Structure formats: structure tokens, C-alpha cells
Amino acid sequence: MSGQSYDELMAKIAELQQQAEAVRRSELEAVIADVRAKIKKYNLSAADVGLSGGGSARKASRPASAKIKIAPGKYRNPATGEIKEVGAAGRKPGWLTALGADELAAARVG
């Protein structure tokens, strides 16, 4: 090992972090000026570089026509044997909402 204690190494790390932050702050003004010049030169907008709407790049959203469809689940009523398709939206039949997790798993068809 290096012969230095943990506390000595942690103190050295803290000192180096302070130095790095000081250098970052000193370079920041030049970096910002450079970025602004390039934005002006190429006539870029925030959206062009992925910064619109909150500061992070976002994936393109799907068109409204490409909504995700959830296939309905099929369940068998344990009392009558009736098979019912139940989608994500809408009211579920009373017998289905009354089932516990184990009973619901057992009632699932397919």
C-alpha cells in the first residue's frame, strides 16, 4: 500500500475536489461563450439540441393513432362457468372484484 492512512487519503481527495471545482469555475465562462457562439452561428434552438421542455433530451412521442392497446383478460366465473373478457378500462363484474389474488389467478383463462 501507499503508507497513507484512510483519513489522509480522504483529506487529499477533498483537496483535489476543491481544486477541480476551482478549475471548472475558471473554465466555465469560456465554455459558455463558445457554446453561445456556436448556437448563434448555426441558428440552433433548445429543441435542436434536446433541451426543450425541462432540460433533458426526450424521445419523440407516439402519434395519437399509435396508442397501446391492452388485450382484455379472460376470466371464468367460478359460480356459473361463464367466461368474461375484462379490459383495463371499464367496470369489472362484481364476482371478479370479489376474488382474492389466488382465486383471480385460478379464474384466469388462457
C-alpha positions as CSV (number, residue, x, y, z in Angstrom):
1,M,0.0,0.0,0.0
2,S,1.0,3.6,-0.1
3,G,1.6,4.0,3.6
4,Q,-1.0,6.7,4.0
5,S,-4.0,6.4,6.3
6,Y,-7.6,6.5,5.2
7,D,-8.0,9.9,6.8
8,E,-5.0,11.3,4.9
9,L,-6.3,9.9,1.6
10,M,-9.8,11.3,2.3
11,A,-8.3,14.8,3.1
12,K,-6.3,14.6,-0.2
13,I,-9.5,13.7,-2.1
14,A,-11.3,16.6,-0.6
15,E,-8.5,18.9,-1.5
16,L,-8.4,17.6,-5.1
17,Q,-12.2,18.0,-5.4
18,Q,-11.8,21.7,-4.3
19,Q,-9.1,22.2,-6.9
20,A,-11.2,20.6,-9.6
21,E,-14.2,22.8,-8.8
22,A,-12.0,25.9,-8.9
23,V,-10.6,24.9,-12.4
24,R,-14.2,24.1,-13.6
25,R,-15.4,27.5,-12.5
26,S,-12.5,29.2,-14.2
27,E,-13.1,27.4,-17.5
28,L,-16.9,27.7,-17.3
29,E,-17.1,31.3,-18.7
30,A,-15.1,30.3,-21.8
31,V,-17.1,27.2,-22.4
32,I,-20.4,29.1,-22.2
33,A,-19.2,31.7,-24.5
34,D,-18.1,29.1,-27.0
35,V,-21.5,27.3,-26.8
36,R,-23.4,30.5,-27.3
37,A,-21.3,31.4,-30.3
38,K,-22.0,28.0,-31.9
39,I,-25.7,28.3,-31.2
40,K,-25.8,31.7,-32.9
41,K,-23.6,30.5,-35.8
42,Y,-25.7,27.5,-36.6
43,N,-29.1,29.1,-35.6
44,L,-29.9,26.3,-33.1
45,S,-32.8,26.2,-30.8
46,A,-33.1,24.4,-27.4
47,A,-35.2,21.7,-29.2
48,D,-32.5,21.2,-31.8
49,V,-30.0,20.1,-29.0
50,G,-32.6,18.2,-27.0
51,L,-33.1,20.8,-24.2
52,S,-36.7,21.7,-24.7
53,G,-39.3,21.1,-22.0
54,G,-37.4,20.7,-18.8
55,G,-33.7,20.4,-19.7
56,S,-33.4,16.8,-20.7
57,A,-33.5,15.1,-24.1
58,R,-36.8,13.4,-24.7
59,K,-37.8,10.6,-27.0
60,A,-40.3,11.5,-29.7
61,S,-43.8,10.8,-28.6
62,R,-46.0,8.4,-30.5
63,P,-48.8,9.8,-32.6
64,A,-52.2,9.6,-31.1
65,S,-53.2,6.9,-33.6
66,A,-50.5,4.6,-32.2
67,K,-52.0,4.1,-28.8
68,I,-51.0,1.0,-27.0
69,K,-53.9,-1.5,-26.8
70,I,-54.2,-3.8,-23.9
71,A,-55.7,-7.1,-24.6
72,P,-58.5,-8.0,-22.4
73,G,-58.1,-10.7,-19.8
74,K,-60.4,-13.7,-19.9
75,Y,-61.8,-14.9,-16.6
76,R,-64.1,-17.8,-15.7
77,N,-66.8,-17.1,-13.2
78,P,-66.3,-19.8,-10.6
79,A,-70.1,-19.9,-9.8
80,T,-71.5,-20.1,-13.3
81,G,-68.6,-21.1,-15.5
82,E,-69.2,-18.0,-17.7
83,I,-66.1,-16.7,-19.4
84,K,-65.9,-12.9,-19.3
85,E,-63.4,-10.7,-21.2
86,V,-62.3,-7.8,-18.9
87,G,-60.2,-5.0,-20.3
88,A,-58.2,-2.3,-18.5
89,A,-60.9,0.2,-18.7
90,G,-64.5,-0.1,-17.6
91,R,-66.2,-1.6,-14.7
92,K,-65.3,-5.1,-13.7
93,P,-68.1,-7.6,-12.8
94,G,-68.8,-7.9,-9.1
95,W,-67.8,-11.5,-8.9
96,L,-64.4,-10.6,-10.4
97,T,-63.7,-7.8,-8.0
98,A,-64.6,-10.0,-5.0
99,L,-61.9,-12.6,-5.9
100,G,-58.6,-12.7,-4.0
101,A,-55.3,-12.9,-5.7
102,D,-55.1,-16.7,-5.6
103,E,-58.7,-17.1,-6.8
104,L,-58.1,-14.5,-9.5
105,A,-55.1,-16.4,-10.8
106,A,-57.1,-19.6,-10.8
107,A,-60.0,-18.0,-12.6
108,R,-57.8,-16.6,-15.4
109,V,-58.4,-18.4,-18.7
110,G,-55.6,-18.7,-21.3
